C-alpha cells in the first residue's frame, strides 16, 4: 500500500544598486503581493531585469501606476536558489514614494550580512543594525525623526540579550522590542502539526500519480487573520485548490508588531505533495 503524505515548510519572506554590464533586458510583471508573476494587465508592479555574462545581474521594481522605483536587487545567479527565483548577492535598496532611500542592505548567498539601515520618508535616519549570516547581531540603534535616540537593542547569535527604550527627552521608558513577528497559536511546531492534520492529498492527484511542490504566499494581517492568499508556484488544479482551502481555514495568529503597533507580515509556504 502506498502511503500518501504532504509536508510543509514555513519560510518568511522578508519578503540592490550596483553597476553591472547588462547583456539582456527582460520585463516581468507581479501582483500586489510582489511575489506572484502575472500578465501586464493584472500587474501592480513591473520589474526590469538586466542579466550579465555570468548569469547574475540586477532586478529593479517599479509601481505600474506611476513608474515609481520601489526596490532594487542584485543577484549572483538570476535563476538559482531553491525555487529558481535567484540568489541575492550584493547591495539591496528600497525607496519611499518621494524617491528618498528607505532601506539599504547587503546580501551574500541569499543571506543578510553587515550593516542594515532604514530612513524615514524625510530622509532622517530611522535605525541601523547589523546582520551576520541572516541573523541580527551586535547593536541596533533607532532614532526619533528629530535625531534623538529612541531605542538601543543588543543581539548575540540572532537573539536579543538586552534593550532600552527612551522618550524624546531622553528619559527611559518601559521596554518592548522594536519588532515582534506573528505567532501561530502555540508556536511554530503547533503550526506544522496543524498543517499536517488539515491538508489532504486530492484523490484526482493520487489517481494520476501527481506529486510535487505548491508554493503559496499569504499575509498575517494586523488583526491576526490570514489574507491575500496566492498560489505562487502551481502544481495541479486540485493541489493548488486544496492548499488555498487549507490556508484559508487556518486559525487567527497573534499579529506581528513594529514599535508596538500591529502590522501586516507576508510569508511564503511551500507544500510538498509526495507518496512513498
Residue frames as qw, qx, qy, qz and C-alpha x, y, z in Angstrom:
[[0.000, 0.890, 0.456, 0.000, 0.00, 0.00, 0.00],
 [0.385, 0.422, -0.036, 0.820, 1.32, 3.43, -0.89],
 [0.312, -0.681, -0.451, 0.484, 1.33, 5.96, 1.90],
 [0.259, 0.731, 0.230, 0.589, 0.48, 9.44, 0.72],
 [0.478, -0.565, -0.307, 0.598, 1.98, 12.32, 2.60],
 [0.210, 0.861, 0.139, 0.442, 2.08, 16.08, 2.49],
 [0.600, -0.370, -0.243, 0.666, 4.84, 18.08, 4.10],
 [0.106, 0.932, 0.187, 0.291, 5.06, 21.82, 4.63],
 [0.614, -0.169, -0.170, 0.752, 7.86, 24.20, 5.46],
 [0.024, -0.958, -0.264, 0.111, 7.31, 27.78, 6.58],
 [0.583, 0.102, 0.094, 0.801, 9.59, 30.35, 5.03],
 [0.047, -0.854, -0.277, 0.438, 9.46, 34.01, 5.99],
 [0.542, 0.526, 0.281, 0.592, 9.70, 36.34, 3.41],
 [0.260, -0.701, -0.162, 0.644, 11.31, 39.42, 4.22],
 [0.602, 0.648, -0.219, 0.412, 9.66, 39.44, 1.65],
 [0.778, -0.327, 0.218, 0.490, 20.07, 46.48, -4.55],
 [0.415, 0.904, 0.033, -0.103, 22.09, 49.06, -6.68],
 [0.505, -0.481, 0.496, 0.517, 25.34, 48.12, -8.31],
 [0.458, 0.658, -0.322, -0.503, 26.51, 48.67, -11.83],
 [0.697, -0.050, 0.699, 0.152, 26.53, 45.55, -13.98],
 [0.102, 0.333, -0.605, -0.716, 27.30, 45.10, -17.62],
 [0.690, 0.283, 0.455, -0.486, 23.85, 44.21, -18.92],
 [0.114, -0.165, 0.848, 0.492, 23.73, 41.59, -21.64],
 [0.182, -0.379, -0.812, -0.405, 19.99, 41.02, -21.70],
 [0.262, -0.044, 0.311, -0.913, 16.94, 43.01, -20.59],
 [0.268, -0.341, -0.876, -0.210, 13.65, 41.45, -19.58],
 [0.346, -0.265, 0.176, -0.883, 10.42, 42.92, -18.19],
 [0.300, -0.257, -0.916, 0.077, 8.34, 40.91, -15.70],
 [0.390, -0.452, -0.103, -0.796, 5.02, 41.72, -14.02],
 [0.264, -0.082, -0.862, 0.425, 3.86, 40.99, -10.46],
 [0.368, -0.686, -0.580, -0.240, 0.67, 41.08, -8.41],
 [0.280, -0.850, 0.077, -0.440, 0.13, 43.38, -5.41],
 [0.865, -0.486, 0.071, 0.102, 1.90, 40.85, -3.18],
 [0.093, 0.845, -0.514, -0.119, 5.06, 41.31, -5.22],
 [0.500, -0.317, 0.806, 0.016, 5.51, 37.54, -5.26],
 [0.663, 0.355, 0.659, 0.011, 3.22, 36.11, -7.93],
 [0.114, -0.239, 0.516, 0.815, 4.17, 36.71, -11.56],
 [0.452, 0.600, 0.582, -0.310, 1.16, 37.82, -13.64],
 [0.472, 0.523, 0.453, 0.546, 0.31, 39.30, -17.05],
 [0.230, 0.147, -0.015, 0.962, 0.80, 43.01, -17.73],
 [0.337, -0.519, -0.320, -0.718, -2.92, 43.97, -17.42],
 [0.730, -0.542, -0.415, -0.035, -3.09, 42.32, -13.97],
 [0.656, 0.083, -0.364, 0.656, 0.14, 43.80, -12.63],
 [0.354, -0.917, -0.164, 0.086, 0.65, 46.07, -9.64],
 [0.358, -0.734, 0.419, 0.396, 4.45, 46.10, -10.13],
 [0.840, 0.526, -0.102, 0.083, 6.74, 45.70, -13.11],
 [0.650, -0.601, 0.363, 0.291, 10.36, 44.68, -12.90],
 [0.572, 0.753, -0.321, -0.047, 13.26, 45.31, -15.27],
 [0.873, -0.335, 0.298, 0.194, 15.83, 42.54, -15.23],
 [0.371, 0.814, -0.442, -0.063, 19.38, 43.07, -16.50],
 [0.963, -0.181, 0.172, 0.105, 21.44, 39.92, -16.91],
 [0.019, -0.814, 0.536, 0.222, 25.23, 39.86, -17.18],
 [0.571, 0.456, -0.654, -0.195, 27.53, 37.36, -18.90],
 [0.102, 0.237, -0.914, 0.312, 27.84, 35.13, -15.81],
 [0.391, -0.412, -0.797, -0.205, 24.08, 34.67, -15.26],
 [0.246, -0.495, -0.526, 0.647, 23.88, 37.20, -12.45],
 [0.104, 0.466, 0.351, 0.806, 22.52, 40.70, -12.66],
 [0.058, 0.118, 0.401, -0.907, 20.01, 43.17, -11.30],
 [0.087, -0.591, -0.748, -0.287, 16.24, 43.46, -10.93],
 [0.006, 0.046, 0.229, -0.972, 14.65, 46.87, -10.37],
 [0.022, -0.543, -0.840, -0.012, 10.99, 47.00, -9.36],
 [0.078, -0.061, -0.055, -0.994, 8.55, 49.86, -10.12],
 [0.373, 0.428, 0.630, -0.530, 4.90, 50.65, -9.42],
 [0.332, 0.408, 0.709, 0.469, 2.76, 50.25, -12.54],
 [0.047, 0.866, 0.485, -0.111, 0.54, 53.26, -11.73],
 [0.063, 0.993, -0.064, -0.081, 3.27, 55.90, -11.87],
 [0.781, 0.448, -0.279, 0.333, 6.58, 54.08, -12.50],
 [0.348, -0.822, 0.362, -0.270, 7.86, 54.95, -9.02],
 [0.554, 0.350, -0.728, 0.201, 11.00, 52.96, -8.22],
 [0.777, -0.530, -0.035, -0.337, 10.34, 50.65, -5.27],
 [0.782, -0.471, 0.395, 0.102, 13.19, 48.13, -4.86],
 [0.551, 0.677, -0.481, -0.079, 16.43, 47.00, -6.44],
 [0.890, -0.314, 0.330, -0.002, 18.02, 43.57, -6.03],
 [0.292, 0.684, -0.649, -0.163, 21.44, 42.27, -7.13],
 [0.964, -0.064, 0.200, -0.165, 21.95, 38.56, -7.89],
 [0.245, -0.526, 0.764, 0.282, 24.89, 36.23, -8.41],
 [0.056, 0.095, 0.933, 0.343, 22.52, 33.85, -10.23],
 [0.421, 0.016, -0.050, -0.906, 19.18, 35.11, -11.55],
 [0.784, -0.040, -0.423, -0.453, 17.79, 31.58, -11.87],
 [0.395, 0.184, -0.829, 0.349, 19.39, 29.98, -8.81],
 [0.357, -0.219, 0.503, -0.756, 18.07, 29.11, -5.39],
 [0.315, 0.101, 0.914, -0.234, 15.61, 26.51, -4.14],
 [0.474, 0.617, 0.561, -0.283, 12.71, 27.92, -6.15],
 [0.545, 0.273, 0.461, 0.645, 14.80, 29.14, -9.11],
 [0.042, 0.945, 0.315, 0.075, 13.93, 32.77, -8.36],
 [0.357, 0.772, -0.246, 0.465, 17.54, 33.90, -7.93],
 [0.724, -0.363, -0.325, 0.489, 20.32, 34.10, -5.36],
 [0.031, -0.984, -0.030, -0.172, 20.64, 37.60, -3.92],
 [0.783, -0.206, -0.007, 0.587, 24.26, 38.68, -3.65],
 [0.337, 0.264, 0.094, 0.899, 25.24, 42.32, -3.24],
 [0.089, 0.062, 0.275, -0.955, 23.53, 45.63, -2.43],
 [0.073, -0.568, -0.805, -0.155, 19.78, 45.84, -1.83],
 [0.012, 0.015, 0.126, -0.992, 17.71, 49.06, -1.82],
 [0.024, 0.679, 0.733, 0.030, 14.16, 50.19, -1.14],
 [0.112, 0.177, 0.067, 0.975, 12.75, 53.66, -1.84],
 [0.172, 0.501, 0.568, -0.630, 9.97, 55.79, -0.36],
 [0.422, 0.718, 0.548, 0.079, 7.25, 57.14, -2.63],
 [0.069, 0.975, -0.024, -0.212, 9.00, 60.54, -2.70],
 [0.699, 0.629, -0.278, 0.195, 12.20, 58.98, -4.05],
 [0.197, -0.732, 0.579, -0.301, 14.22, 59.05, -0.84],
 [0.486, 0.193, -0.849, 0.077, 16.03, 55.85, 0.11],
 [0.750, -0.472, -0.021, -0.463, 14.08, 53.75, 2.63],
 [0.884, -0.361, 0.294, 0.049, 16.39, 50.74, 3.15],
 [0.458, 0.694, -0.555, -0.004, 19.99, 49.93, 2.29],
 [0.813, -0.371, 0.438, -0.099, 21.37, 46.45, 2.99],
 [0.277, 0.562, -0.744, -0.233, 23.73, 43.78, 1.65],
 [0.952, -0.040, 0.177, -0.246, 23.16, 40.11, 0.84],
 [0.084, 0.541, -0.823, -0.149, 25.65, 37.28, 0.44],
 [0.206, -0.005, -0.968, -0.146, 24.39, 33.98, -0.96],
 [0.426, -0.507, -0.581, -0.474, 20.77, 34.98, -0.21],
 [0.581, -0.574, -0.489, 0.305, 21.51, 35.96, 3.40],
 [0.060, -0.966, -0.002, -0.252, 21.71, 39.37, 5.03],
 [0.757, -0.151, -0.201, 0.603, 25.19, 40.42, 6.14],
 [0.359, 0.137, -0.053, 0.922, 26.77, 43.58, 7.50],
 [0.065, 0.257, 0.333, -0.905, 25.07, 46.90, 8.10],
 [0.015, 0.581, 0.751, 0.314, 21.34, 47.41, 7.52],
 [0.046, -0.200, -0.213, 0.955, 19.98, 50.98, 7.51],
 [0.057, 0.662, 0.719, 0.207, 16.45, 52.37, 7.33],
 [0.112, -0.009, -0.050, 0.992, 15.38, 56.01, 6.83],
 [0.262, 0.610, 0.539, -0.519, 12.21, 58.00, 7.39],
 [0.495, 0.689, 0.460, 0.261, 10.49, 59.45, 4.32],
 [0.046, -0.992, 0.032, 0.111, 12.03, 62.81, 5.28],
 [0.630, 0.604, -0.385, 0.299, 15.50, 61.35, 4.78],
 [0.328, -0.672, 0.525, -0.406, 16.30, 61.23, 8.51],
 [0.350, 0.219, -0.907, 0.081, 17.87, 58.01, 9.79],
 [0.769, -0.381, -0.154, -0.490, 15.28, 55.72, 11.41],
 [0.792, -0.494, 0.356, -0.035, 17.51, 52.88, 12.60],
 [0.485, 0.601, -0.635, -0.039, 20.70, 50.99, 11.90],
 [0.839, -0.338, 0.394, -0.159, 21.66, 47.45, 12.81],
 [0.145, 0.548, -0.789, -0.239, 23.97, 44.62, 11.73],
 [0.953, 0.054, 0.065, -0.291, 23.42, 41.10, 10.42],
 [0.078, -0.514, 0.845, 0.126, 25.64, 38.05, 10.36],
 [0.066, -0.019, -0.974, -0.218, 24.52, 35.10, 8.22],
 [0.340, -0.441, -0.586, -0.589, 20.93, 36.43, 8.14],
 [0.534, -0.599, -0.560, 0.206, 20.73, 36.85, 11.93],
 [0.088, -0.933, 0.036, -0.346, 20.68, 40.18, 13.81],
 [0.790, -0.111, -0.278, 0.535, 23.98, 40.80, 15.56],
 [0.357, 0.069, -0.197, 0.911, 25.61, 43.47, 17.74],
 [0.001, -0.449, -0.465, 0.763, 23.73, 46.72, 18.44],
 [0.115, 0.642, 0.596, 0.468, 20.56, 48.16, 16.94],
 [0.115, -0.360, -0.277, 0.883, 20.07, 51.91, 17.43],
 [0.118, 0.658, 0.646, 0.368, 16.75, 53.54, 16.46],
 [0.170, -0.097, -0.126, 0.973, 16.07, 57.28, 16.36],
 [0.243, 0.749, 0.479, -0.387, 13.17, 59.67, 16.55],
 [0.534, 0.685, 0.299, 0.395, 12.81, 61.80, 13.44],
 [0.157, -0.982, 0.093, -0.039, 14.35, 64.63, 15.49],
 [0.524, 0.583, -0.551, 0.287, 17.58, 62.62, 15.66],
 [0.422, -0.525, 0.572, -0.468, 17.24, 61.74, 19.35],
 [0.214, 0.152, -0.965, -0.012, 17.86, 58.10, 20.28],
 [0.724, -0.239, -0.113, -0.637, 14.62, 56.13, 20.77],
 [0.944, -0.257, 0.153, -0.142, 15.93, 52.64, 21.49],
 [0.158, 0.622, -0.767, -0.014, 19.06, 50.52, 21.84],
 [0.960, -0.092, 0.136, -0.229, 18.92, 46.73, 21.47],
 [0.056, -0.619, 0.777, 0.098, 21.86, 44.32, 21.75],
 [0.943, 0.168, -0.060, -0.282, 21.86, 40.98, 19.88],
 [0.189, -0.534, 0.821, 0.075, 24.02, 37.89, 20.07],
 [0.142, -0.017, 0.972, 0.187, 23.60, 34.95, 17.70],
 [0.224, -0.337, -0.665, -0.628, 20.28, 36.29, 16.45],
 [0.438, -0.641, -0.628, 0.059, 18.76, 36.71, 19.92],
 [0.068, -0.784, 0.086, -0.610, 18.19, 39.98, 21.75],
 [0.625, -0.150, -0.607, 0.468, 20.09, 39.98, 25.05],
 [0.206, -0.506, -0.409, 0.731, 19.23, 43.49, 26.28],
 [0.158, 0.578, 0.472, 0.647, 17.26, 46.56, 25.32],
 [0.133, -0.462, -0.389, 0.786, 16.42, 50.10, 26.41],
 [0.145, 0.678, 0.566, 0.446, 13.68, 52.49, 25.25],
 [0.249, -0.279, -0.227, 0.899, 13.75, 56.28, 25.65],
 [0.223, 0.850, 0.454, -0.146, 11.28, 59.14, 25.31],
 [0.495, 0.731, 0.107, 0.457, 12.16, 62.19, 23.22],
 [0.227, -0.918, 0.213, -0.246, 13.54, 63.96, 26.28],
 [0.384, 0.508, -0.730, 0.249, 15.95, 61.08, 26.92],
 [0.542, -0.337, 0.559, -0.529, 14.07, 59.56, 29.84],
 [0.098, 0.124, -0.978, -0.134, 14.00, 55.76, 30.00],
 [0.704, -0.042, -0.023, -0.708, 10.61, 54.08, 29.40],
 [0.771, -0.088, 0.605, -0.180, 9.27, 50.57, 29.87],
 [0.016, 0.435, -0.745, -0.505, 10.94, 48.47, 27.19],
 [0.823, 0.302, 0.443, -0.189, 9.35, 46.45, 24.40],
 [0.564, -0.095, 0.584, 0.576, 11.13, 45.08, 21.29],
 [0.191, 0.426, -0.279, -0.839, 11.11, 47.08, 18.06],
 [0.584, 0.177, -0.573, -0.547, 9.88, 44.07, 16.09],
 [0.499, -0.084, 0.801, -0.319, 7.79, 41.09, 17.13],
 [0.228, 0.096, -0.795, -0.553, 6.91, 38.50, 14.50],
 [0.754, -0.145, -0.119, -0.630, 3.42, 36.97, 14.18],
 [0.103, -0.256, 0.937, -0.213, 2.89, 33.72, 16.04],
 [0.604, -0.177, -0.654, -0.419, 0.59, 30.79, 15.31],
 [0.683, -0.548, 0.153, -0.458, -1.34, 29.72, 18.45],
 [0.928, -0.313, 0.197, 0.041, 1.12, 27.60, 20.42],
 [0.290, -0.680, 0.541, 0.400, 4.14, 28.36, 18.22],
 [0.373, 0.521, -0.599, -0.480, 5.77, 27.03, 15.05],
 [0.002, -0.106, 0.994, 0.020, 5.67, 23.33, 15.93],
 [0.383, 0.413, 0.675, -0.477, 1.94, 23.58, 16.66],
 [0.462, 0.619, -0.136, -0.620, 1.50, 25.21, 13.27],
 [0.247, 0.385, -0.831, -0.317, 3.37, 22.43, 11.46],
 [0.169, 0.130, 0.951, -0.223, 1.25, 19.86, 13.31],
 [0.447, 0.539, 0.378, -0.606, -1.90, 21.74, 12.29],
 [0.399, 0.558, -0.464, -0.560, -0.80, 21.78, 8.65],
 [0.110, 0.209, -0.961, -0.142, -0.12, 18.04, 8.59],
 [0.242, 0.296, 0.850, -0.363, -3.55, 17.31, 10.08],
 [0.366, 0.635, 0.352, -0.582, -5.55, 19.66, 7.89],
 [0.356, 0.565, -0.463, -0.583, -4.20, 19.32, 4.36],
 [0.842, 0.138, 0.498, -0.156, -5.38, 16.42, 2.20],
 [0.194, -0.272, 0.745, 0.577, -3.90, 14.63, -0.80],
 [0.615, 0.340, -0.003, -0.712, -6.58, 15.08, -3.52],
 [0.793, 0.101, 0.597, -0.062, -7.94, 11.82, -4.97],
 [0.681, 0.729, 0.036, -0.059, -7.51, 13.02, -8.55],
 [0.110, 0.817, -0.566, 0.033, -3.79, 13.52, -7.93],
 [0.567, -0.322, 0.752, -0.094, -3.41, 10.05, -6.43],
 [0.813, 0.399, 0.414, -0.088, -5.11, 8.52, -9.46],
 [0.571, 0.809, -0.106, 0.090, -2.86, 10.48, -11.81],
 [0.848, -0.202, -0.077, 0.484, 0.21, 9.80, -9.62],
 [0.237, 0.801, -0.036, 0.548, 0.96, 13.52, -9.40],
 [0.645, -0.612, -0.210, 0.406, 3.44, 14.72, -6.81],
 [0.460, 0.427, 0.024, 0.778, 5.48, 17.87, -6.37],
 [0.289, -0.303, -0.375, 0.827, 5.59, 21.32, -4.83],
 [0.004, -0.831, -0.419, -0.365, 2.98, 24.07, -4.46],
 [0.370, -0.087, -0.302, 0.874, 4.23, 27.43, -3.16],
 [0.132, -0.829, -0.520, -0.160, 1.76, 29.82, -1.54],
 [0.214, 0.219, -0.232, 0.923, 2.07, 33.43, -0.45],
 [0.361, -0.723, -0.563, -0.173, -0.10, 34.87, 2.30],
 [0.049, 0.525, -0.275, 0.804, -0.32, 37.70, 4.81],
 [0.393, -0.491, -0.680, 0.376, -0.84, 37.54, 8.56],
 [0.021, 0.721, 0.246, 0.648, -2.87, 40.73, 8.83],
 [0.020, -0.467, 0.387, -0.795, -2.94, 43.33, 11.61],
 [0.698, -0.329, 0.185, -0.609, -5.81, 41.52, 13.35],
 [0.425, -0.333, 0.837, -0.084, -4.09, 38.12, 13.07],
 [0.810, 0.374, 0.368, -0.262, -6.31, 36.77, 10.29],
 [0.520, -0.108, 0.651, 0.542, -4.94, 35.16, 7.11],
 [0.455, 0.782, 0.205, -0.373, -5.37, 37.16, 3.90],
 [0.342, 0.781, -0.402, -0.332, -4.07, 37.75, 0.36],
 [0.722, -0.167, 0.663, 0.105, -3.56, 34.03, -0.29],
 [0.557, 0.674, -0.314, -0.369, -1.94, 33.40, -3.68],
 [0.933, 0.006, 0.300, 0.201, -0.54, 30.36, -5.45],
 [0.027, -0.833, 0.409, 0.372, 2.96, 31.43, -6.48],
 [0.103, 0.366, -0.874, -0.304, 4.09, 28.08, -7.92],
 [0.816, 0.075, 0.040, -0.571, 1.35, 25.87, -9.35],
 [0.261, -0.269, 0.925, 0.057, 1.39, 22.07, -9.44],
 [0.092, -0.301, -0.899, -0.304, -2.08, 20.70, -10.27],
 [0.322, -0.472, -0.210, -0.793, -5.52, 22.38, -10.05],
 [0.752, -0.496, -0.411, -0.138, -6.60, 20.06, -7.24],
 [0.677, -0.172, -0.343, 0.628, -3.35, 20.55, -5.31],
 [0.139, 0.276, -0.031, 0.950, -3.49, 24.32, -5.69],
 [0.487, -0.517, -0.286, -0.643, -7.14, 24.47, -4.58],
 [0.789, -0.426, -0.430, 0.106, -6.53, 22.22, -1.58],
 [0.542, -0.031, -0.284, 0.790, -3.56, 24.27, -0.42],
 [0.100, -0.362, -0.059, -0.925, -5.57, 27.50, -0.67],
 [0.657, -0.507, -0.405, -0.385, -8.52, 25.90, 1.18],
 [0.749, -0.290, -0.441, 0.401, -6.23, 24.77, 3.96],
 [0.338, 0.089, -0.199, 0.915, -4.63, 28.20, 4.41],
 [0.289, -0.418, -0.192, -0.839, -7.99, 29.98, 4.42],
 [0.742, -0.489, -0.402, -0.220, -9.15, 27.69, 7.24],
 [0.561, 0.102, -0.514, 0.640, -6.13, 28.45, 9.43],
 [0.380, -0.787, -0.443, 0.202, -6.93, 29.95, 12.87],
 [0.079, 0.960, -0.063, 0.261, -6.01, 33.54, 13.67],
 [0.703, 0.129, -0.352, 0.604, -2.43, 34.24, 14.68],
 [0.365, -0.771, -0.156, 0.497, -1.03, 36.59, 17.27],
 [0.501, 0.846, 0.087, 0.160, -0.28, 39.57, 14.97],
 [0.676, 0.115, -0.096, 0.722, 3.16, 40.98, 14.30],
 [0.210, -0.937, -0.192, 0.201, 4.15, 44.27, 15.91],
 [0.577, 0.333, -0.033, 0.745, 6.51, 47.05, 14.90],
 [0.063, 0.252, -0.293, 0.920, 7.19, 49.68, 17.55],
 [0.185, 0.182, 0.741, -0.620, 4.24, 48.22, 19.46],
 [0.556, 0.377, 0.038, -0.739, 1.77, 48.65, 16.58],
 [0.755, 0.185, 0.629, -0.007, 0.17, 45.72, 14.67],
 [0.209, 0.589, -0.492, -0.606, 1.44, 45.29, 11.09],
 [0.922, 0.323, 0.005, -0.215, 0.85, 43.01, 8.11],
 [0.293, -0.571, 0.737, 0.213, 3.58, 40.38, 7.59],
 [0.801, 0.404, -0.254, -0.361, 3.91, 38.31, 4.42],
 [0.566, -0.362, 0.739, 0.041, 5.04, 34.69, 4.37],
 [0.615, 0.326, -0.581, -0.423, 5.61, 32.03, 1.75],
 [0.704, -0.214, 0.609, -0.298, 4.60, 28.44, 2.42],
 [0.395, 0.342, -0.775, -0.356, 5.98, 25.60, 0.26],
 [0.787, -0.080, 0.452, -0.412, 3.78, 22.48, 0.42],
 [0.150, 0.400, -0.855, -0.293, 5.21, 19.22, -0.87],
 [0.883, 0.072, 0.149, -0.438, 2.80, 16.54, -2.13],
 [0.266, 0.485, -0.828, -0.089, 4.59, 13.18, -2.22],
 [0.924, -0.182, 0.068, -0.329, 3.96, 9.47, -1.78],
 [0.287, -0.538, 0.792, 0.023, 6.16, 6.58, -0.70]]
